Amino acid sequence: MIYFDNSASTPPDESVLGSFIEVNKRYYANPSSLHIAGKEAEALLEKSREQVLSILGAPDGEVIFTSGGTEANNITIIGYAQALQSRGNHIITTKIEHPSVLHAVESLAKKGFQIDYLSVDEQGVISLNELQDLLRKDTILVSIMHVNNEIGSIQPISECAQIIKEYSRAIFHSDVVQSFGKVPVLLNGDGPDIVTISAHKINGLKGSGLLAMRKGLTPVAINFGGGQEKGLRSGTVSVADAVALAKAMRMSETNVQRNEFSQWRDRLVNFMKPFDDVLILVPEKGASHILSVAFTKIKGEVAVNYFQDNGIIISTSSACSSKNRNAGHVIEAIKVPEKYKNGVIRVSFGKNNVEQHVEEFEHVFTGFMKLLGKGK
């Protein structure tokens, strides 16, 4: 089976799994305990935190370990909105964010916060002029995804950071779940103030993620209990998950801007272009590991099933909402023509893929188009 759904989830690396198992065997004590076993577990937890911040270029920052990207985004959006509401109640995000961001800001809108949504062009990229125009004195939080999970559009994060800092006092958050390990991400200089990461997108383990923030930026807690993670995420911290995530991040740095991904994406784009009634949804400057295409008169699920029957795993435009029969919000935002909206599929590369997998995809794609009666 060829696996081309790495934007939904990646296979865990053997060494990451090994670290997780070893820590559970040797450092199983509660890191909040006062005895020596607890202290050893705590020391390992703090070492993982330091490694994460070093990778992100912010050694004096702070890290909160979470159950994944969704929880990290929720803590960020809701926690910072509540922490900063004495300064204002205006929040800016985009129309193509992950549901964990969009639903979080929707919940805040019901509580009186004012939300503005940045539009995107057909490439899925925001307008910096619109961002500048929307910023206000009472803007407290801006959340802009770095790489979109459905079409791979890359937002100009550094330019966004500069504009936000020049025209407001807002805190800048970026969901970098799809970019970390593929596109350079830093928490210093002209980068975001806060980033959120999910382990299972970088050959780590499901149920593990984090938010990392610059020093001195503290959200309000949105869950309560024993006060772990500096009171921001109560509950016994999984030291094994933290260690495994830090290791996955270290290993993922070697994947940044892999030439193979760009070569494979460009190859498939050129291969599919001549086919009738195929719309290629690849931004000109998009992330190299994501490629989406759309067909007419069929649903994306039909293509997914055909490819699966022929030994290749792909997905519809977003695994997070793939069971929703309506066109996704990203597809709507980039104004995909009506006849293509429900026929979108996504191919996403990972470190376990090789060129022969791309060759096999071409073969299966040709068979699928023949079945549809579409030729070059």
C-alpha positions as CSV (number, residue, x, y, z in Angstrom):
1,M,0.0,0.0,0.0
2,I,1.3,3.4,-1.0
3,Y,0.5,6.1,1.6
4,F,-0.1,9.6,0.2
5,D,-2.1,11.1,3.0
6,N,0.7,12.6,5.2
7,S,-1.1,15.9,5.7
8,A,-3.8,14.0,7.6
9,S,-1.4,11.9,9.6
10,T,2.1,10.4,9.2
11,P,3.4,7.0,10.2
12,P,5.3,7.3,13.5
13,D,9.0,7.0,13.2
14,E,10.5,3.8,14.8
15,S,13.0,5.8,16.9
16,V,10.2,8.1,18.2
17,L,8.2,5.1,19.2
18,G,11.3,3.6,20.8
19,S,11.8,6.8,22.9
20,F,8.1,6.8,23.9
21,I,8.3,3.2,25.1
22,E,11.6,3.6,26.9
23,V,10.4,6.7,28.8
24,N,7.2,4.9,29.9
25,K,9.3,2.0,31.2
26,R,11.9,4.0,33.1
27,Y,10.4,7.4,33.9
28,Y,6.8,6.5,34.7
29,A,6.5,8.5,37.9
30,N,4.3,11.6,38.0
31,P,6.5,14.6,37.2
32,S,4.7,16.6,39.9
33,S,5.7,14.2,42.6
34,L,8.3,15.3,45.2
35,H,10.2,12.0,45.4
36,I,13.3,11.2,43.4
37,A,11.4,9.3,40.7
38,G,9.1,12.3,40.2
39,K,12.1,14.6,40.1
40,E,13.8,12.5,37.4
41,A,10.6,12.5,35.3
42,E,10.3,16.3,35.8
43,A,13.9,16.8,34.7
44,L,13.3,14.9,31.5
45,L,10.1,16.9,30.8
46,E,12.0,20.2,31.2
47,K,14.8,19.0,29.0
48,S,12.2,18.3,26.3
49,R,10.8,21.7,26.7
50,E,14.2,23.3,26.3
51,Q,14.8,21.2,23.2
52,V,11.6,22.4,21.6
53,L,12.4,26.1,22.3
54,S,15.9,25.7,21.0
55,I,14.5,24.2,17.7
56,L,12.1,27.2,17.4
57,G,14.9,29.7,18.1
58,A,13.3,31.0,21.3
59,P,15.3,29.6,24.2
60,D,13.8,32.0,26.7
61,G,10.2,31.2,25.6
62,E,7.6,28.9,27.1
63,V,6.1,25.7,26.0
64,I,2.8,24.1,27.0
65,F,2.4,20.4,26.1
66,T,-1.1,19.5,24.9
67,S,-3.1,16.6,23.5
68,G,-2.6,17.9,19.9
69,G,-3.0,20.8,17.6
70,T,-6.7,21.3,18.3
71,E,-6.3,21.7,22.0
72,A,-3.3,23.9,21.5
73,N,-5.3,26.2,19.1
74,N,-8.2,26.3,21.6
75,I,-6.0,27.3,24.5
76,T,-4.4,29.9,22.4
77,I,-7.5,31.5,20.9
78,I,-9.8,31.3,23.9
79,G,-7.1,31.7,26.5
80,Y,-5.5,34.8,25.0
81,A,-8.8,36.4,24.1
82,Q,-9.8,36.2,27.7
83,A,-6.5,37.3,29.0
84,L,-6.4,40.4,26.8
85,Q,-10.0,41.5,26.8
86,S,-9.3,44.5,29.1
87,R,-7.4,45.9,26.1
88,G,-10.1,45.2,23.5
89,N,-12.3,42.5,22.0
90,H,-11.3,42.5,18.3
91,I,-9.8,39.4,16.8
92,I,-8.6,38.8,13.2
93,T,-8.3,35.4,11.5
94,T,-8.7,34.0,8.0
95,K,-11.4,32.3,6.1
96,I,-9.3,29.2,5.6
97,E,-8.2,28.3,9.1
98,H,-8.4,24.9,10.6
99,P,-11.8,24.2,12.3
100,S,-10.1,24.3,15.7
101,V,-9.4,28.0,15.1
102,L,-12.7,28.9,13.3
103,H,-14.9,27.2,15.9
104,A,-13.0,28.8,18.7
105,V,-13.4,32.3,17.4
106,E,-17.1,31.5,16.7
107,S,-17.5,30.6,20.3
108,L,-15.9,34.0,21.3
109,A,-18.2,35.9,18.9
110,K,-21.2,34.5,20.9
111,K,-19.6,36.1,24.0
112,G,-19.4,39.6,22.4
113,F,-16.0,39.5,20.7
114,Q,-15.8,41.0,17.3
115,I,-14.2,38.8,14.6
116,D,-12.9,39.8,11.2
117,Y,-12.0,37.2,8.6
118,L,-9.3,37.9,6.1
119,S,-10.3,36.8,2.6
120,V,-7.9,34.9,0.3
121,D,-7.2,35.0,-3.4
122,E,-7.5,32.1,-5.8
123,Q,-4.0,31.0,-4.6
124,G,-5.3,30.8,-1.0
125,V,-3.1,33.8,0.1
126,I,-4.3,36.7,2.2
127,S,-3.9,40.4,1.3
128,L,-1.4,42.3,3.5
129,N,-3.2,45.5,2.7
130,E,-6.4,44.0,4.0
131,L,-4.7,42.9,7.2
132,Q,-3.3,46.4,7.8
133,D,-6.8,47.9,7.1
134,L,-8.5,45.6,9.6
135,L,-6.1,46.2,12.5
136,R,-7.5,48.5,15.1
137,K,-6.5,49.9,18.5
138,D,-8.7,47.3,20.2
139,T,-7.3,44.3,18.1
140,I,-6.0,41.9,20.7
141,L,-5.3,38.7,18.7
142,V,-4.4,37.8,15.1
143,S,-4.4,34.1,14.1
144,I,-3.1,33.2,10.6
145,M,-2.3,29.7,9.6
146,H,1.2,29.3,8.1
147,V,0.5,26.5,5.5
148,N,-3.0,25.5,4.6
149,N,-3.8,21.9,5.1
150,E,-6.0,21.5,2.0
151,I,-4.2,23.3,-0.8
152,G,-0.8,24.1,0.6
153,S,-0.9,27.9,0.3
154,I,1.8,29.6,2.4
155,Q,1.0,32.8,4.1
156,P,3.6,35.6,4.3
157,I,4.1,35.2,8.0
158,S,7.1,37.5,8.5
159,E,5.4,40.3,6.6
160,C,2.3,39.7,8.7
161,A,4.3,39.9,11.9
162,Q,5.9,43.2,10.9
163,I,2.5,44.8,10.0
164,I,0.8,43.6,13.2
165,K,3.7,44.9,15.4
166,E,3.7,48.3,13.5
167,Y,0.0,49.0,13.5
168,S,-1.3,47.3,16.7
169,R,-0.5,45.8,20.1
170,A,-2.1,42.5,19.1
171,I,-0.6,39.1,19.8
172,F,0.2,37.1,16.7
173,H,-0.6,33.4,16.6
174,S,0.2,31.0,13.7
175,D,-1.0,27.4,13.4
176,V,2.2,25.8,12.0
177,V,0.9,22.2,12.1
178,Q,1.3,21.8,8.4
179,S,4.5,23.8,8.0
180,F,6.8,22.6,10.7
181,G,9.3,20.2,9.3
182,K,8.5,21.3,5.7
183,V,8.8,25.1,5.7
184,P,11.1,27.0,8.0
185,V,9.4,28.0,11.3
186,L,10.8,30.2,14.0
187,L,9.4,31.9,17.1
188,N,12.0,34.7,17.1
189,G,12.7,37.8,15.0
190,D,9.9,38.6,12.6
191,G,8.0,35.4,13.4
192,P,4.7,34.9,15.3
193,D,4.4,35.4,19.1
194,I,2.8,32.0,19.4
195,V,2.9,28.8,17.3
196,T,1.0,25.5,17.7
197,I,2.3,22.1,16.6
198,S,0.9,18.6,16.3
199,A,3.1,15.5,16.7
200,H,1.3,13.1,14.4
201,K,1.9,15.4,11.4
202,I,5.7,15.1,11.8
203,N,6.1,11.3,12.3
204,G,5.3,11.6,16.0
205,L,2.4,10.2,18.0
206,K,-1.3,11.0,18.0
207,G,-2.6,12.7,21.1
208,S,0.4,14.9,21.5
209,G,1.0,18.6,20.6
210,L,2.1,21.9,22.0
211,L,1.9,25.6,21.9
212,A,5.1,27.6,22.2
213,M,5.1,31.3,23.0
214,R,7.5,34.1,23.5
215,K,8.5,34.9,27.1
216,G,6.0,36.9,29.1
217,L,2.9,36.0,27.1
218,T,0.4,34.2,29.3
219,P,-3.1,33.1,28.3
220,V,-5.9,32.4,30.7
221,A,-6.4,28.8,31.6
222,I,-9.5,27.2,29.9
223,N,-9.4,23.9,31.9
224,F,-8.9,23.4,35.6
225,G,-7.3,20.9,38.0
226,G,-4.0,20.4,39.6
227,G,-2.3,23.4,38.0
228,Q,0.2,21.5,35.8
229,E,1.9,23.3,32.9
230,K,2.1,26.5,34.8
231,G,-1.6,26.4,35.5
232,L,-2.4,26.6,31.8
233,R,-3.2,22.9,31.1
234,S,-4.1,21.0,34.2
235,G,-3.7,17.2,34.2
236,T,-0.8,14.9,34.7
237,V,1.7,15.6,31.9
238,S,2.8,12.7,29.8
239,V,6.5,12.8,29.9
240,A,6.8,10.1,27.3
241,D,4.7,12.1,24.9
242,A,6.8,15.3,25.5
243,V,10.0,13.4,24.9
244,A,8.7,11.8,21.7
245,L,7.4,15.1,20.4
246,A,10.7,16.8,21.0
247,K,12.5,14.0,19.2
248,A,10.1,14.1,16.2
249,M,10.7,17.8,16.0
250,R,14.5,17.3,15.9
251,M,14.2,14.7,13.2
252,S,11.7,16.8,11.2
253,E,14.2,19.6,10.8
254,T,16.0,17.5,8.2
255,N,12.8,17.4,6.1
256,V,12.6,21.2,5.7
257,Q,12.4,22.2,2.0
258,R,13.1,18.6,0.7
259,N,13.9,18.9,-3.0
260,E,12.1,15.6,-3.7
261,F,8.8,16.9,-2.6
262,S,9.0,19.9,-5.0
263,Q,10.2,17.6,-7.8
264,W,7.3,15.1,-7.3
265,R,4.7,17.9,-7.0
266,D,5.9,19.6,-10.2
267,R,6.1,16.2,-12.0
268,L,2.5,15.3,-11.1
269,V,1.3,18.8,-12.0
270,N,2.8,18.5,-15.5
271,F,1.5,14.9,-15.8
272,M,-2.1,15.8,-15.0
273,K,-2.3,19.1,-16.9
274,P,-3.2,17.6,-20.3
275,F,-6.1,15.6,-19.0
276,D,-9.6,16.9,-19.7
277,D,-11.8,18.3,-16.9
278,V,-9.1,18.2,-14.3
279,L,-8.5,21.4,-12.2
280,I,-5.1,21.6,-10.5
281,L,-5.3,23.4,-7.1
282,V,-1.6,24.1,-6.5
283,P,-0.6,27.7,-5.5
284,E,2.3,29.1,-7.4
285,K,4.4,29.4,-4.2
286,G,2.7,26.7,-2.2
287,A,4.2,24.1,0.2
288,S,5.8,21.3,-1.8
289,H,4.3,18.4,0.1
290,I,0.6,19.1,-0.7
291,L,-1.1,18.8,-4.1
292,S,-4.8,19.0,-4.6
293,V,-6.8,18.5,-7.8
294,A,-10.5,18.5,-8.7
295,F,-12.6,16.5,-11.1
296,T,-16.0,17.3,-12.6
297,K,-19.2,15.3,-12.2
298,I,-17.8,13.0,-9.5
299,K,-17.3,13.3,-5.8
300,G,-13.8,13.2,-4.3
301,E,-14.8,10.1,-2.4
302,V,-15.2,8.2,-5.6
303,A,-11.6,8.9,-6.6
304,V,-10.4,8.1,-3.1
305,N,-12.1,4.7,-3.2
306,Y,-10.7,4.0,-6.7
307,F,-7.2,4.8,-5.7
308,Q,-7.6,2.7,-2.5
309,D,-8.7,-0.3,-4.5
310,N,-5.6,0.1,-6.6
311,G,-3.2,0.3,-3.6
312,I,-2.9,4.1,-3.1
313,I,-4.1,6.0,-0.1
314,I,-5.1,9.6,-0.7
315,S,-7.8,11.8,0.8
316,T,-10.5,14.3,-0.1
317,S,-9.5,18.0,0.5
318,S,-9.3,17.7,4.3
319,A,-9.3,14.6,6.5
320,C,-10.6,16.7,9.4
321,S,-13.9,17.2,7.6
322,S,-13.8,14.5,4.9
323,K,-17.1,13.0,6.1
324,N,-18.9,16.3,5.4
325,R,-20.6,16.0,2.1
326,N,-20.5,19.7,1.3
327,A,-17.6,21.5,-0.3
328,G,-15.1,22.6,2.3
329,H,-14.7,26.1,3.5
330,V,-11.2,26.4,1.9
331,I,-12.6,25.3,-1.5
332,E,-15.3,27.9,-1.1
333,A,-12.9,30.6,-0.1
334,I,-10.6,30.2,-3.1
335,K,-13.7,30.3,-5.4
336,V,-13.3,26.9,-7.1
337,P,-15.8,26.7,-9.9
338,E,-19.1,25.0,-9.0
339,K,-18.6,22.0,-11.2
340,Y,-15.3,21.1,-9.4
341,K,-16.3,21.8,-5.8
342,N,-17.2,18.3,-4.7
343,G,-14.6,16.5,-6.7
344,V,-11.4,17.5,-4.8
345,I,-8.7,15.1,-3.8
346,R,-5.5,15.7,-2.0
347,V,-2.1,14.0,-2.3
348,S,0.4,14.8,0.4
349,F,4.0,13.5,0.5
350,G,5.9,12.2,3.5
351,K,9.4,11.1,4.3
352,N,8.6,7.4,3.7
353,N,7.6,8.1,0.0
354,V,9.9,7.4,-2.9
355,E,9.8,8.2,-6.6
356,Q,8.4,4.8,-7.5
357,H,5.3,5.7,-5.5
358,V,4.9,8.8,-7.8
359,E,5.2,6.6,-10.9
360,E,2.5,4.2,-9.5
361,F,0.2,7.2,-8.8
362,E,0.6,8.3,-12.4
363,H,-0.4,4.8,-13.6
364,V,-3.4,4.6,-11.4
365,F,-4.5,8.2,-12.3
366,T,-4.4,7.3,-16.0
367,G,-6.6,4.3,-15.3
368,F,-9.0,6.4,-13.4
369,M,-9.3,9.0,-16.1
370,K,-9.9,6.2,-18.7
371,L,-12.7,4.9,-16.5
372,L,-14.2,8.4,-16.6
373,G,-13.8,8.6,-20.3
374,K,-11.3,11.5,-20.0
375,G,-8.1,11.5,-22.0
376,K,-5.2,13.8,-22.6
